Amino acid sequence: MSHASSPNMIVIEPVTRVEGHGKVTIQLDDERKVKQARLHIVEFRGFERFIHGRPFWEIPVLVQRLCGICPVSHHLAAAKAMDRIVGGENLTPTAEKMRRLMHYGQMLQSHALHFFHLCSPDFLFGFDADPAIRNVIGVAKKFPDLAVQGVMLRKYGQEIIKATAGKKIHGTGAIPGGVNKNLSIAERDVFLKDIEQIVAWSVGALKVAKDYTAANLKELADFGTFDSNHLSLVRADGAMDLYHGNLRAIDAKGKKIFDQVDYQNYLDYIVEEVKPWSYMKFPFIKSVGPENGWYRVGPLSRVNLCDFIPTPMAEAERKQFMALTKGAPNNITMAYHWTRMIELLHSAEVIRDLLHDKDLQGTDLVVKGERRREAVGLIEAPRGTLFHHYIVDDNDQIVRCNLIVSTTNNNTPMNRAVEKVAKDYLSGVEVTEGLLNRVEIAIRAYDPCLSCATHAMGQMPLVVEVVDAAGKVVGRGERGTRIG
């Protein structure tokens, strides 16, 4: 662990219980009030350059090495782009449903991992609890039944991925124009045996998130909260669809900025801004401009944006959630957890429906058509809308790639959340571990994948120094060991 300091600066490094490595810098004025707070992404990804010169059919397998937590999302976004390169975007029913099963298995395991392992310690023990127990080990000791459910939900999702992609992590199931296997009767029956329990556990997890939010609404309503635009894919009829759809964006009041936009044309609507203090870009909606055009993505945005969820239990929960704001968009940052669990339940319901679909045993797996040079693939990853854009030359080699990962879309909102929490809780007070944890809680609400690489687990102690304008250390605090 390292840290840096400069005049009147608090540094939180690393940010814990998130995927990847980042730091927060909080600048104080001479009266020790927060002047500025920023989330810095300190890793350089570089995948857009790494894959130059590689044959296009390798890309769905190569790019998923970005992440060990959401590799399926990158695998499928790249595969959807390569479908268009080979003219095979109109998949066979078996290929599309196998991919959907893979994707919703991914949503299930990722949402379960984040909620039970990374966020539940804050809910179950409190923001100011001793960090020695405010971690996944503490949850397992005090709430063993809940911990087991989290593990089993994630395991089920991982087994779905293995059955559809060939491996739990970095599989090969999706290929340009389709898939390379179907789901056997024997595989299906194994999953059907446990699916009702998975649905029941999903209902229970949702209840934990919903009850926690309702019981603490007074505090949570303003915690890192601000009005924002929202963006996601929606189906042609406005339904939530995490695998495919067209782009919709709304403002903080629910007014549509654009709707049913073909994502092949995303560059006409989305611009990426670069800033010198982070390796992550700052996207915004072109028609609104860089000052106010930034937007949120992910579970909160998807539930706000869709007209309905096409599975009955999750739809009933969506209506209950939207009733909190009388149908208007809900901009409460901590409501991400509630909506994430609505999506967990939706994923379980979709998996149950797909397992009863005989198309999964079909044998028509691949289609091809007219060759293209350029294509875009989009998918709703666990953390939000994921963009993959490629250009392929006449030698079948990648010559251009642009990726806008979900966490990149949430970059400005995360920075706003960090700044708001810092100003609300750290201005003019003695810095404590619990107060610093609030800054991290605001970040964790977005379930950020900071590196889109591999999770780092381990001991992450934190040292914070407060330095005055003359460069003198006027305060120093050491946080206890944290489980990443």
C-alpha positions as CSV (number, residue, x, y, z in Angstrom):
1,M,0.0,0.0,0.0
2,S,1.3,3.4,-0.9
3,H,0.0,6.9,-0.3
4,A,0.9,10.4,-1.4
5,S,0.3,13.8,0.1
6,S,0.4,17.4,-0.9
7,P,-0.6,20.6,0.8
8,N,-4.0,20.3,2.5
9,M,-4.7,16.8,1.1
10,I,-6.2,13.6,2.4
11,V,-5.4,10.5,0.2
12,I,-7.4,7.3,0.4
13,E,-5.3,4.6,-1.4
14,P,-6.3,2.0,-2.2
15,V,-10.1,2.2,-2.3
16,T,-11.2,-1.1,-0.8
17,R,-13.9,-3.7,-1.4
18,V,-14.1,-2.7,-5.1
19,E,-12.7,-4.4,-8.2
20,G,-9.3,-3.0,-9.2
21,H,-7.2,-0.2,-7.8
22,G,-8.0,3.5,-7.4
23,K,-7.4,6.3,-5.0
24,V,-9.3,9.3,-3.7
25,T,-7.8,12.7,-3.0
26,I,-9.6,15.2,-0.8
27,Q,-8.2,18.7,-0.9
28,L,-8.9,20.9,2.2
29,D,-8.7,24.7,2.5
30,D,-7.0,26.5,5.4
31,E,-10.1,26.1,7.5
32,R,-10.0,22.3,6.9
33,K,-13.2,22.4,4.8
34,V,-13.3,20.2,1.7
35,K,-12.5,22.2,-1.4
36,Q,-12.3,19.3,-3.9
37,A,-12.5,15.6,-4.0
38,R,-11.7,13.2,-6.8
39,L,-11.6,9.5,-7.6
40,H,-8.4,8.7,-9.6
41,I,-8.1,5.5,-11.6
42,V,-4.4,4.7,-11.4
43,E,-4.1,1.7,-13.7
44,F,-3.6,1.9,-17.4
45,R,-5.7,-0.6,-19.4
46,G,-4.3,-0.5,-22.9
47,F,-6.4,-3.3,-24.4
48,E,-7.4,-1.1,-27.3
49,R,-3.8,-1.2,-28.5
50,F,-2.9,-4.7,-27.4
51,I,-5.3,-6.3,-29.8
52,H,-4.2,-4.4,-32.9
53,G,-3.2,-6.9,-35.6
54,R,-5.0,-9.8,-34.0
55,P,-7.5,-11.8,-36.2
56,F,-11.1,-10.8,-35.5
57,W,-12.2,-14.3,-34.5
58,E,-9.9,-14.2,-31.5
59,I,-11.3,-11.0,-30.1
60,P,-14.3,-12.4,-28.0
61,V,-11.8,-14.6,-26.1
62,L,-9.0,-12.0,-25.9
63,V,-10.9,-9.0,-24.6
64,Q,-12.5,-10.8,-21.7
65,R,-9.0,-10.9,-20.1
66,L,-9.9,-7.4,-19.1
67,C,-11.7,-8.8,-16.1
68,G,-12.0,-11.8,-13.9
69,I,-15.3,-10.7,-12.5
70,C,-17.3,-9.7,-15.6
71,P,-15.5,-11.5,-18.4
72,V,-18.8,-12.8,-19.9
73,S,-19.9,-9.2,-20.5
74,H,-16.8,-8.4,-22.6
75,H,-17.0,-11.9,-24.3
76,L,-20.5,-11.2,-25.4
77,A,-20.1,-7.5,-26.3
78,A,-17.2,-8.4,-28.5
79,A,-19.0,-11.4,-30.0
80,K,-22.0,-9.2,-30.9
81,A,-19.6,-6.9,-32.8
82,M,-18.0,-9.8,-34.5
83,D,-21.4,-11.1,-35.5
84,R,-21.8,-8.0,-37.6
85,I,-18.3,-8.4,-39.0
86,V,-19.3,-11.8,-40.5
87,G,-22.9,-10.7,-41.3
88,G,-24.2,-13.1,-38.6
89,E,-26.0,-10.7,-36.3
90,N,-29.4,-12.4,-36.9
91,L,-28.6,-15.4,-34.6
92,T,-30.4,-18.7,-34.6
93,P,-32.8,-19.1,-31.7
94,T,-30.5,-21.6,-30.1
95,A,-27.5,-19.3,-30.4
96,E,-29.3,-16.3,-29.0
97,K,-30.9,-18.2,-26.1
98,M,-27.6,-19.8,-25.2
99,R,-25.9,-16.4,-25.1
100,R,-28.8,-15.0,-23.0
101,L,-28.5,-17.9,-20.5
102,M,-24.8,-17.2,-20.3
103,H,-25.4,-13.5,-19.8
104,Y,-28.1,-13.8,-17.1
105,G,-25.9,-16.4,-15.3
106,Q,-23.2,-13.7,-15.3
107,M,-25.6,-11.1,-14.0
108,L,-26.7,-13.4,-11.2
109,Q,-23.2,-14.3,-10.0
110,S,-21.8,-10.7,-10.3
111,H,-24.7,-9.1,-8.4
112,A,-24.5,-11.8,-5.7
113,L,-20.8,-11.3,-5.3
114,H,-21.1,-7.5,-5.0
115,F,-24.0,-7.5,-2.6
116,F,-23.1,-10.3,-0.3
117,H,-19.3,-10.0,-0.2
118,L,-18.5,-6.4,-0.9
119,C,-21.4,-4.3,0.3
120,S,-23.3,-6.3,2.9
121,P,-20.7,-5.6,5.6
122,D,-21.6,-1.9,5.6
123,F,-25.3,-2.8,5.8
124,L,-25.1,-5.5,8.5
125,F,-22.5,-3.9,10.8
126,G,-22.9,-0.2,10.1
127,F,-20.7,2.4,8.5
128,D,-18.7,3.1,11.7
129,A,-18.2,-0.6,12.7
130,D,-14.8,-1.9,13.5
131,P,-13.1,-2.7,10.1
132,A,-11.7,-5.9,11.6
133,I,-15.3,-7.3,11.5
134,R,-16.8,-5.1,8.8
135,N,-15.8,-7.5,6.0
136,V,-16.9,-10.7,4.3
137,I,-15.2,-12.8,7.0
138,G,-17.2,-11.0,9.7
139,V,-20.4,-11.6,7.7
140,A,-19.7,-15.3,7.5
141,K,-19.1,-15.5,11.2
142,K,-22.2,-13.5,12.4
143,F,-24.6,-14.2,9.5
144,P,-23.6,-17.7,8.3
145,D,-27.0,-18.4,6.5
146,L,-26.8,-15.2,4.6
147,A,-23.1,-15.8,3.7
148,V,-24.0,-19.3,2.4
149,Q,-26.8,-18.0,0.3
150,G,-24.4,-15.4,-1.3
151,V,-21.9,-18.2,-2.1
152,M,-24.5,-20.5,-3.5
153,L,-26.2,-17.8,-5.7
154,R,-22.8,-17.0,-7.1
155,K,-21.9,-20.7,-7.6
156,Y,-25.1,-21.3,-9.5
157,G,-24.4,-18.4,-11.8
158,Q,-20.9,-19.6,-12.4
159,E,-22.1,-23.1,-13.2
160,I,-24.5,-21.6,-15.8
161,I,-21.5,-19.8,-17.3
162,K,-19.5,-23.0,-17.4
163,A,-22.3,-24.9,-19.1
164,T,-22.7,-22.2,-21.8
165,A,-19.2,-20.8,-22.2
166,G,-17.1,-23.9,-21.5
167,K,-15.4,-22.4,-18.4
168,K,-16.5,-20.4,-15.4
169,I,-14.0,-17.7,-16.2
170,H,-12.7,-16.7,-19.7
171,G,-14.8,-19.2,-21.7
172,T,-15.1,-19.6,-25.4
173,G,-18.8,-20.3,-26.0
174,A,-19.7,-17.3,-28.1
175,I,-18.1,-17.2,-31.6
176,P,-18.7,-14.8,-34.5
177,G,-22.2,-15.5,-35.8
178,G,-23.3,-17.8,-33.0
179,V,-22.1,-20.3,-30.3
180,N,-20.1,-23.5,-30.3
181,K,-22.4,-25.6,-28.1
182,N,-26.0,-26.1,-27.0
183,L,-27.3,-27.1,-23.6
184,S,-27.8,-30.9,-23.1
185,I,-30.8,-32.3,-21.4
186,A,-28.6,-33.6,-18.6
187,E,-27.1,-30.1,-18.0
188,R,-30.5,-28.6,-18.1
189,D,-31.9,-31.0,-15.5
190,V,-29.1,-30.2,-13.1
191,F,-30.0,-26.5,-13.2
192,L,-33.8,-27.1,-13.0
193,K,-33.3,-29.1,-9.8
194,D,-32.1,-26.0,-7.9
195,I,-33.7,-23.0,-9.8
196,E,-36.7,-22.6,-7.4
197,Q,-34.2,-22.3,-4.5
198,I,-32.2,-19.7,-6.4
199,V,-35.4,-17.7,-7.1
200,A,-36.3,-17.9,-3.4
201,W,-32.8,-16.8,-2.3
202,S,-33.0,-13.9,-4.8
203,V,-36.3,-12.8,-3.2
204,G,-34.6,-12.9,0.2
205,A,-31.6,-10.9,-0.9
206,L,-33.9,-8.3,-2.4
207,K,-35.8,-8.0,0.9
208,V,-32.5,-7.3,2.7
209,A,-31.7,-4.5,0.4
210,K,-35.2,-3.1,0.3
211,D,-35.7,-3.2,4.0
212,Y,-32.3,-1.7,4.7
213,T,-33.1,1.2,2.4
214,A,-36.5,1.8,3.8
215,A,-35.3,1.7,7.4
216,N,-32.5,4.2,6.7
217,L,-34.1,6.3,4.0
218,K,-33.7,9.6,5.9
219,E,-29.9,9.2,6.0
220,L,-29.5,7.5,2.6
221,A,-31.7,9.8,0.6
222,D,-29.1,12.5,0.6
223,F,-26.0,10.3,0.9
224,G,-23.9,11.0,-2.2
225,T,-27.1,11.8,-4.1
226,F,-27.6,14.3,-6.9
227,D,-29.8,14.7,-10.0
228,S,-28.4,13.1,-13.2
229,N,-29.2,11.8,-16.6
230,H,-29.5,8.1,-17.1
231,L,-28.6,5.8,-20.1
232,S,-29.2,2.1,-20.9
233,L,-30.4,-0.3,-23.6
234,V,-34.1,-1.0,-23.7
235,R,-36.1,-3.4,-25.8
236,A,-38.2,-2.1,-28.8
237,D,-41.3,-2.1,-26.5
238,G,-39.4,-0.3,-23.7
239,A,-38.9,-3.4,-21.6
240,M,-35.7,-4.0,-19.7
241,D,-33.4,-6.2,-21.8
242,L,-29.9,-6.9,-20.5
243,Y,-28.7,-8.7,-23.6
244,H,-29.9,-6.5,-26.5
245,G,-31.8,-3.4,-27.4
246,N,-31.6,0.2,-28.5
247,L,-30.2,3.1,-26.5
248,R,-32.4,5.3,-24.4
249,A,-31.4,8.4,-22.3
250,I,-33.5,10.4,-19.9
251,D,-32.8,13.5,-17.8
252,A,-33.2,13.7,-14.0
253,K,-36.9,14.4,-14.4
254,G,-37.6,11.5,-16.7
255,K,-37.8,13.5,-20.0
256,K,-36.3,11.5,-22.9
257,I,-33.1,12.9,-24.4
258,F,-33.1,10.3,-27.1
259,D,-34.8,6.9,-27.5
260,Q,-34.6,3.7,-29.6
261,V,-31.2,4.8,-31.0
262,D,-29.4,2.0,-32.9
263,Y,-26.1,1.6,-31.0
264,Q,-24.2,1.2,-34.2
265,N,-24.5,5.0,-34.3
266,Y,-23.5,5.7,-30.7
267,L,-20.8,8.2,-31.8
268,D,-23.5,10.5,-33.0
269,Y,-24.8,10.7,-29.4
270,I,-21.9,10.0,-27.0
271,V,-18.6,11.8,-26.7
272,E,-15.6,10.9,-24.4
273,E,-13.7,13.6,-22.7
274,V,-10.1,13.2,-21.4
275,K,-8.9,14.8,-18.1
276,P,-5.2,14.8,-17.0
277,W,-5.7,13.3,-13.5
278,S,-7.3,10.0,-14.4
279,Y,-6.7,7.2,-16.9
280,M,-10.4,6.8,-17.2
281,K,-12.3,8.9,-19.7
282,F,-15.4,11.0,-19.0
283,P,-18.3,10.3,-21.4
284,F,-21.2,12.7,-22.0
285,I,-24.3,13.1,-24.2
286,K,-23.3,15.2,-27.2
287,S,-26.5,17.2,-27.5
288,V,-26.4,18.2,-23.8
289,G,-22.7,19.1,-23.7
290,P,-19.8,18.2,-21.3
291,E,-21.0,20.4,-18.4
292,N,-24.4,18.7,-17.9
293,G,-24.4,15.8,-20.4
294,W,-22.8,13.2,-18.1
295,Y,-25.0,10.3,-17.1
296,R,-25.4,7.3,-14.9
297,V,-25.6,3.6,-16.0
298,G,-26.2,0.3,-14.2
299,P,-29.1,-1.1,-12.2
300,L,-30.4,2.2,-10.9
301,S,-30.5,3.7,-14.4
302,R,-31.9,0.5,-16.0
303,V,-34.8,0.4,-13.6
304,N,-35.5,4.1,-14.0
305,L,-35.3,3.9,-17.8
306,C,-37.4,0.8,-18.7
307,D,-41.1,0.9,-19.1
308,F,-41.5,-2.5,-17.5
309,I,-39.5,-5.6,-16.5
310,P,-40.7,-8.7,-18.5
311,T,-40.7,-11.1,-15.6
312,P,-43.6,-10.9,-13.1
313,M,-41.8,-11.0,-9.8
314,A,-39.2,-8.4,-10.7
315,E,-41.8,-6.2,-12.4
316,A,-43.9,-6.2,-9.2
317,E,-40.7,-5.1,-7.3
318,R,-39.9,-2.4,-9.9
319,K,-43.4,-0.9,-9.4
320,Q,-42.8,-0.8,-5.7
321,F,-39.5,0.8,-6.1
322,M,-40.8,3.5,-8.6
323,A,-43.7,4.2,-6.2
324,L,-41.1,5.7,-3.8
325,T,-40.7,8.6,-6.2
326,K,-44.3,8.5,-7.6
327,G,-43.0,7.2,-10.9
328,A,-40.3,9.8,-11.4
329,P,-36.6,8.8,-11.8
330,N,-35.1,7.8,-8.4
331,N,-31.7,9.5,-8.2
332,I,-30.7,8.2,-4.7
333,T,-27.2,6.8,-5.1
334,M,-27.7,4.2,-2.4
335,A,-30.8,2.9,-4.2
336,Y,-28.3,1.2,-6.6
337,H,-28.3,-1.7,-4.1
338,W,-32.1,-2.1,-4.1
339,T,-32.2,-2.0,-7.9
340,R,-29.3,-4.4,-8.2
341,M,-31.2,-7.0,-6.2
342,I,-34.3,-6.4,-8.4
343,E,-32.1,-7.4,-11.3
344,L,-30.8,-10.4,-9.4
345,L,-34.4,-11.6,-9.1
346,H,-35.1,-10.8,-12.7
347,S,-32.0,-12.8,-13.8
348,A,-33.2,-15.8,-11.8
349,E,-36.6,-15.6,-13.4
350,V,-35.1,-15.3,-16.9
351,I,-32.8,-18.3,-16.2
352,R,-35.8,-20.3,-15.1
353,D,-37.8,-19.5,-18.2
354,L,-34.8,-20.2,-20.5
355,L,-34.2,-23.6,-18.9
356,H,-37.7,-24.6,-20.0
357,D,-37.1,-23.5,-23.6
358,K,-36.4,-26.5,-26.0
359,D,-34.5,-24.2,-28.3
360,L,-31.5,-24.6,-26.0
361,Q,-31.2,-28.2,-27.3
362,G,-31.2,-27.1,-30.9
363,T,-28.3,-27.9,-33.2
364,D,-28.4,-24.9,-35.6
365,L,-25.7,-22.8,-33.9
366,V,-23.9,-20.5,-36.4
367,V,-24.9,-18.1,-39.2
368,K,-22.9,-16.0,-41.6
369,G,-23.7,-13.3,-44.2
370,E,-22.3,-10.2,-45.8
371,R,-18.9,-9.3,-44.5
372,R,-18.4,-5.8,-42.9
373,R,-15.3,-3.9,-41.9
374,E,-16.7,-2.0,-38.9
375,A,-19.1,-3.0,-36.1
376,V,-20.3,-2.1,-32.6
377,G,-21.4,-4.5,-29.9
378,L,-23.3,-3.4,-26.8
379,I,-24.6,-5.2,-23.8
380,E,-25.9,-4.3,-20.4
381,A,-23.1,-5.6,-18.1
382,P,-23.7,-5.9,-14.4
383,R,-22.3,-2.4,-13.8
384,G,-24.0,-0.8,-16.8
385,T,-23.9,-0.2,-20.5
386,L,-20.7,-1.7,-22.2
387,F,-19.5,-0.5,-25.6
388,H,-17.2,-2.4,-27.9
389,H,-16.3,-0.8,-31.3
390,Y,-14.0,-2.5,-33.8
391,I,-12.6,-1.9,-37.4
392,V,-11.2,-4.9,-39.2
393,D,-9.0,-4.7,-42.4
394,D,-9.1,-6.9,-45.5
395,N,-6.6,-9.3,-43.8
396,D,-9.1,-10.0,-41.0
397,Q,-7.0,-8.1,-38.5
398,I,-8.2,-5.6,-35.9
399,V,-6.9,-2.1,-36.9
400,R,-9.0,0.0,-34.5
401,C,-10.8,-0.7,-31.2
402,N,-12.6,1.6,-28.7
403,L,-14.1,0.3,-25.5
404,I,-16.3,2.3,-23.1
405,V,-16.7,0.1,-20.1
406,S,-19.6,0.5,-17.7
407,T,-17.5,2.1,-15.0
408,T,-16.2,4.6,-17.5
409,N,-19.8,5.7,-18.1
410,N,-20.2,6.2,-14.4
411,N,-16.9,8.1,-14.0
412,T,-18.4,11.6,-13.5
413,P,-21.2,10.4,-11.2
414,M,-18.7,8.5,-9.0
415,N,-16.6,11.7,-8.7
416,R,-19.7,13.7,-7.8
417,A,-20.7,11.2,-5.2
418,V,-17.2,11.2,-3.7
419,E,-17.2,15.0,-3.6
420,K,-20.6,15.3,-2.0
421,V,-19.9,12.8,0.7
422,A,-16.5,14.3,1.4
423,K,-18.1,17.8,1.8
424,D,-21.0,16.6,3.9
425,Y,-19.0,14.4,6.3
426,L,-15.3,15.5,6.3
427,S,-15.4,19.3,6.3
428,G,-13.9,20.8,9.5
429,V,-14.0,17.6,11.5
430,E,-11.4,15.1,12.8
431,V,-11.0,12.4,10.2
432,T,-12.0,9.0,11.5
433,E,-12.0,5.6,9.8
434,G,-15.8,5.5,9.8
435,L,-15.9,8.9,8.0
436,L,-13.4,7.8,5.4
437,N,-15.4,4.6,4.9
438,R,-18.4,6.7,3.9
439,V,-16.4,8.0,0.9
440,E,-15.7,4.4,-0.1
441,I,-19.4,3.4,0.4
442,A,-20.4,6.0,-2.1
443,I,-18.0,4.5,-4.6
444,R,-19.1,0.9,-3.8
445,A,-22.7,1.8,-4.6
446,Y,-21.7,1.8,-8.3
447,D,-20.0,-1.6,-8.0
448,P,-17.0,-0.1,-10.0
449,C,-14.7,-2.3,-12.0
450,L,-11.8,0.1,-11.7
451,S,-9.3,-1.9,-13.8
452,C,-11.6,-4.2,-15.7
453,A,-8.9,-6.7,-14.8
454,T,-8.6,-9.2,-11.9
455,H,-9.9,-8.9,-8.4
456,A,-7.2,-8.3,-5.7
457,M,-8.0,-9.8,-2.3
458,G,-6.0,-9.3,0.7
459,Q,-4.9,-6.9,3.5
460,M,-5.3,-3.3,2.6
461,P,-4.3,-1.0,5.5
462,L,-4.7,2.7,4.9
463,V,-2.7,5.6,6.1
464,V,-4.2,9.1,5.8
465,E,-2.2,12.3,6.3
466,V,-3.6,15.8,6.5
467,V,-1.1,18.5,5.4
468,D,-1.4,22.2,5.9
469,A,-0.6,24.9,3.3
470,A,3.0,25.0,4.4
471,G,3.5,21.2,3.8
472,K,3.5,20.3,7.5
473,V,1.8,17.2,8.6
474,V,-0.9,18.3,11.0
475,G,-2.7,15.0,11.4
476,R,-2.2,11.4,10.7
477,G,-4.4,8.4,11.1
478,E,-4.0,4.7,10.4
479,R,-6.9,2.5,9.5
480,G,-7.0,-1.1,10.7
481,T,-6.5,-3.9,8.3
482,R,-9.3,-4.3,5.8
483,I,-10.3,-7.3,3.7
484,G,-10.3,-6.2,0.1
